[in-house]
């Protein structure tokens, strides 16, 4: 009887595409959806179907952006043979530029399809932020003036994986804006930004050589590490302030269960460089996922 297991070549192709999607960074797409949905639930406005659609759309948008970065960075010479991060599919010759462009188009098309249901629910505000997210995903490393090459990566991540992710998810369920949703988006956005800071700290030497003027290239290693610490610890400080001024209930203090892990990461980053930063990137993504999960749970406490 013929084996039903996939052939080694097929398994390798699947593994290549999974790696190109950069699964270690994907918690940044889900975390704001969890917090925005939890706030909606706490207000009695939960719509699990729309929450799931928001999460799926966010994942597809991030995967599409990751695919786009893979091919655009290759074409701009930012992914040289001495790259310190995980290998990129196009630069390694495992996927052709044409195939990666097609995958990018497919991911964004699927995101537009799932997002259409959100637009039908939330109207023009959701349509606007959806179009902006699509444009940002392409313009981050593509186009005539790639935003990530001019030090704008961190602000983009904060806006789309913080403000838009949390407030947009809340809005599409509650159909109302909420100052608290915008407030909660800040610590989530800070931790999402910290993921990119690790990535750019690791790649700063190669990026500078390729003309990619990221924040890490502009600031240098020391200030970039300080920025990471401020982002991570600032997220906890903002939650404490929210509780102190009465904007948040004491249940959200659950996030401090992850504080020892966060402090350990800040200390670890202070003495780590180069390829050794790769585990720190995944660890920061896990920190954001844990923080967001505890925050979401605390909102329902």
N, C-alpha and C positions, 0 to 999 in steps of 0.2 A: 504494500500500500504506500502510495506517495505521501511524503510528509507534508503536513499543512503549515509547518513553520516557515516564516519568511526566509528567503535566501539571504546569505550574508551581505550581498551587495545591496539588497533592498533595506535590510536593517541599518546598514551604514548610511544610506541616503536619508532614512527617517531620522537617524541620530544627528545627521548634519543639519537638517532643518530645525530640529528641536534646539540644537545648540545655537543656531542663527537667531532663534526667537529670544535667546538670552533669558531662560526661565528664572535665573537667580534674581533678576530685576523686576519680575512681574508682580511681586507683592505691592509695588508702588502703585499699580493700577487698581488693585482690589481694596487696599486699605481705605482710601477716601470714600469709596462706595459703602463700605461697612459702617463707617462713622455717620455718613449722611443718612443711611437707611435706619440706623439705630435712633438717631434724633427724630426722624419722622415717626418711628414706632413709639417713642416716648411721648410724642404729641398726639398719638392716636390716629396718625395719618399714614400708616404703613401700607404699602402695596408691594408684596413680595415679587410679583411678576415683573413690575417695572424696576425693582431693585436688581433682579437677576439680569434683566436686559441692560441696565446701566453697567453692571459688572462685566458682562460679555462685551459690550461696546468698548469699554475702557481697555480691556485686554486686547481686543483686535486692533485698536488704535496704537497701543504700545508695541505690539508685535509688528505692525506695519511700519512704525517709525524705526524699530530695530532693524528690520530688513532694509529700509531706505538708507540708514546709516552705514550698513554693511557695504552696500554698493557705492554710495557717494564718497565715503571715506577712502575706499580703494581707488576710485577714479581721481581723487585729489592727492593721493600719495601719502595719506595719513596712516595707513596700515602697512608699514614696512616689514621686512623679514625679522627685524629685531623687536617686534611688538612684544610688550610685557604681559598684556592681557590675554585672555583666551583667544584662540585663533579665530579669525573671521573667515566665513565660508568662501567669499569671493576672492579675498587676498590669498587664501590657501589653495585656490584652484579647484575647490570641491563643488562650487556652484558657479555657473557663468553669470556675468553681469546681466545678460538678457533675462535669464531665469529668475534672478533676484529682483529685477524690476517687475517682472510679471507677478511674482509672489507679493511684492509690495502693493501692486495695484489690486490684487485679489484681497489682501487683508483689509485695505482701506475700503474696498467695495463692500465687503461683508460688514465692516463697521458702519458704513452708511446705511446698509439695509436694516441692521438691527436698530440703528439710531433713528430710523424713520418712525418706528413705533413710539420712540421717546418724543420725537417732534410732534407727532399727532396728539400725544398726551400733554406736553408742556408748551407747545406753540413756538412762536418766533424766538423767544429767548434761548430755548434749547437748540433751535436751528442755527442760531448765530454762534453759540459756543461750539457746536459740532463742526461747523465749517472752519472756525478758527483752529480747532484741534487738528483737523485734517491738514490745514495749511501749515501749522507749526510743525507737524510731523515730517512734512516734506522739506520745509525751509530750514530745519535744524542743521542739516548738513548738505542740503541740496540748493539748487538755484544759484543766481548770480551773486548773492550776498548771504551765504549760509550763516545763520544766527549763532550756531554753536562755535563757529570759527572766530566770532567777534566778542566772546565772553558773555553771551546772553543765554547760555544753557541753563544756568542756575535760576535766573528769574523765570524762564519758561517752565521749568519743572515745578517751581513753587506755585505758579499760577494754575497750571493744568492738573498737576497731581495733588494740589492742595485746595485752592479756592474753588476752581471749577468742579473738581471731583466731589468734594463734600457738599458745597452749596448747590451744585447742579443736581446731584442725586437726591438731596432733600427736596429741592423744588419740584422735580418731576413726580414726586409722590404727594407732597403736601400742597402743591400748586400755589405756594406763597413763599416769598423771601423771608429769611430769618437772620437777624443779627447774630444769633447764637451759632447758626450754621457757618457764617463767615468767620466767627471767632474760632470755632473748632477746626476750621480749615487751616489755620495758621500753624499749630504744632504738627499736624499731619504733613503739611507742605514743607516744613523745616526738615523733617526726617527724610522725606523723599529727596529733597535737595542734597542732603548729606550723602545719599547713595552716589549721586553724580560727582560730588566733591571727591570721594574716594577714587572714582574712576579717573577723574582728571588729574588728581595728584599722582597716581601711578603712571599716567601717560604723558606727563608734562614735558619730558625731554623730547620724545618723539613728536609730540604735537608742535612744540616750538620749531623743530626742524622742518616740519611740514607747513609752517605758517598758520597753524591753528592756535589762535590767541585766546585760549580758555582762561577762566579766572585763575586757575592754578599756574598757568604760564605767566600771567600778569603779576600775580602776587608773590610767587615763589613758594617753596616747600613749607617754611615755617609759618607764615601767615595763613596758608591754606589749611594746615593742621589746626591752627587756632580757630579758623572759620568752622571747621568740622565740629570742634568741641562746642563752639557757641551754638551751632544749629541743634546738636543732639541734646545738650543740657538745657538749652533754651526752650525746647519743646516741653520738658517737665516743669520748668519754671512757669510757663504760661498757664499750664493746667492748675498749678498751685495758686497762681494769682486769680484765676477764674473762680476757684473755690473761695478764696479769701474775700473777694468782693461780692460774693453771693450769686454770681452769674451761673455757676455750676454747682450741682449737688456734690456731697462728699463721696458719693459712689465712684466718681471718676478718679479719685485718689488711688484706685486699683492700678493705675498705670505705673505707680511707683514700685510695684512688684518687679517691674523690668528694669528699674533704675540701676541695680548693681551690674547687670549685663551692659547697660549703656556706659557706665563709668569705666568698666573694663575695656570696652571698645575704644573709648577716647584715649585711655592710657596706652593701649596697644598701637593705635595709629600714630601716637607721638614718637614711637621708636621703630616704626616699620616703613619700608620704602620698596620701590621697585616691584618685582613680581610677587614678593611676599604680601603685597596689599590685596591680592586677588581674594583670599579668604575674608578679608575685612569688608569687601564689597557685598558678598553674600550675607555676611553677618549683619551688616547695616540694614539690608533689606529684610532680614528676619526680625531685627529689632523693630523696624517700622510696622511689620505685620503684627508682632506681639503687642506693641504699644496701641495700635489701632483697635485690635481685638479687645484689649482690656478697657480702652476708652469707650468702645461701643457697648460693652457689657456694663460698665459703670453708669452710662446714661440711662440704662434700663433698671438700675438698682432701686 
